[in-house]
Structures are given as C-alpha cells and as structure tokens.
Amino acid sequence: MELGIAGKRALVCASSRGLGRGCAEALAAAGCELVMNARGADALEATAAAIRESHRVPVATIAADITTQEGRAEVLAAAGAVDILVTNAGGPPPGMWSDWDRDDFIAALDANMLAPIALMTALLPGMMERGWGRVVNITSQSVKAPIPVLGLSNSARAGLTGYVAGTARQVAPRGVTINNLLPGIHATDRADALDRGAAESDGISLDEARARRAATIPARRYGTPEEFGATCAFLCSAHAGFIVGQNILLDGGAVNATL
C-alpha cells in the first residue's frame, strides 16, 4: 500500500534499536526523511547508515537523552519542522510497590509521560499551522492491563494516555492526529532484560523463561519490531486521518478484553 507520506519529515525517538528502529525502518521504506535520536551515538550511527543504505532517504542523527530538558532542546533544534513524531523511551525498572520512593516515580514520569508531552507541546503548533501532522506514542499494553512488577511504568504511561485522550481531540480539527501504540512482548532488548530477571528469580534457563512467557500469548510468540513498525507507519499515513486518540494493542492477544 502506498502510504502517501513520501517526503514527510519524521522524528523517531529511541530509534537505534528495538521498536523505535522498527518504526524508523518502516517510515523510511515509505519515503520519509528521518531524524533519528538515541542516547548511544555508535549504535545510532550504525542504524542510520543501514537505513540510508537500504532505503535511500535522508537520515539525520542526534545522540542525546530525550528524557532530559537539555537532550530535548538539542533534538528539537536539529529536527526543525517535523510532520511526524514518534515518541519512545525505555521503561523504568521492574520491582515491587514497596521498592519505590518519590524520586523513582518522578524519574518514571519524566521519561514516560512528561518527555513525550514536552515534545508534543513543542511540535504540535507547527503541525497545526501546516494543517497536517501525525503523532504516535509508544506506550505499553500495561495501560489496558497493568503489569504488577511494572508499577512505575503503569503509572507514568497511564498518565500519558489520559493526556493524549483530551489533546488528540483538540488538535484533530487542524489535520493532526495523536494515537498510542501499546506493545506487548516483542523480541527486543527490553524483553531480554525482563526474561533474564524472570530466569534468575525462578532458577530456570533463559530459554525456559522465554518459552513460558510465549505460552501465555495467544499468538504463541513474541512480536517483531518489523510488524510493530508497519503498524506505526500506517498510523502516520495519509489513510489514518480518521483515527484519533486511540490506544492500539499489538500484543498477540495477550490482553484478554472485549473492548
């Protein structure tokens, strides 16, 4: 399908690997000009070079921590006028409710709620002025079905979801859509870290931990960054202008809910 976004300028955060990279790859395949961000310069440059080679589109890179005010300022200054924004940041560490204090919650909010809100605040006015824009926030299936050991993530991402619910409907009349993608378990570094933690706590092998978790997913497998990126690219496409303020699960059926 022709997505109708060739030549659009897309900022994709945390895009050197994992789901962010999947989104960047899919947008590049659709002909978008990319601005890629990640904290690690080496991995970021390697990914950008691979995308340039594969898709023959312009790719700019900014190595900075998008969860900090200084990092966002650097990224926004380099990105300029952006048509498509994909927000993304690593999730907080797992734990128990009794493990966390106020500083832990503030750090989670900064990374997974306030950083994407700050990016939208900076970029939505330009999109509205031009009469077209797409924002996709990578959140988590936990906003539909909380994950007990990810209480910090549950809290911060639920706050972002509430913000988007109202804001998306305020900017939609100007041709701008905001939606959230809610990944379940995908074959990424984050999944590896969680599986290693489960393996260590339960005294089983990493392969056993992965197989046990895959068995809880109706699709009986982990998702891939490529299929996640394809969904992101469609939400950013010319065909998705009537999808506003939605929370779209990509979890292989793991969340057992009717609505």
C-alpha positions, 0 to 999 in steps of 0.5 A: 500500500502506498502510504502517501507520506513520501517526503514527510519529515519524521522524528523517531525517538529511541530509534537505534534499536528495538521498536523505535528502529522498527518504526524508523525502518518502516517510515523510511521504506515509505519515503520519509526523511528521518531524524533519528535520536538515541542516547548511544551515538555508535549504535545510532550511527550504525542504524542510520547508515543501514537505513540510508543504505537500504532505503535511500532517504535522508537520515539525520542523527542526534545522540542525546537523552530525550528524557532530559530538558537539555537532550530535548532542546538539542533534538528539537533544534536539529529536527526543525519542522517535523510532520511526524513524531514518534515518541519512545523511551525505555521503561523504568525498572521492574520491582515491587510497590514497596521498592519505590520512593518519590524520586523513582516515580518522578524519574518514571514520569519524566521519561514516560509521560512528561518527555513525550508531552514536552515534545508534543507541546513543542511540535504540535503548533507547527503541525497545526499551522501546516494543517497536517501532522501525525503523532504516535506514542509508544506506550505499553499494553500495561495501560489496558492491563497493568503489569504488577512488577511494572508499577512505575511504568503503569503509572507514568504511561497511564498518565500519558494516555489520559493526556493524549485522550483530551489533546488528540481531540483538540488538535484533530480539527487542524489535520493532526492526529495523536494515537498510542501504540501499546506493545506487548512482548516483542523480541527486543532488548527490553524483553531480554532484560525482563526474561533474564530477571524472570530466569534468575528469580525462578532458577530456570534457563533463559530459554525456559523463561522465554518459552513460558512467557510465549505460552501465555500469548495467544499468538504463541510468540513474541512480536517483531519490531518489523510488524510493530513498525508497519503498524506505526507507519500506517498510523502516520499515513495519509489513510489514518486521518480518521483515527484519533486518540486511540490506544492500539494493542499489538500484543498477540492477544495477550490482553484478554478484553472485549473492548 
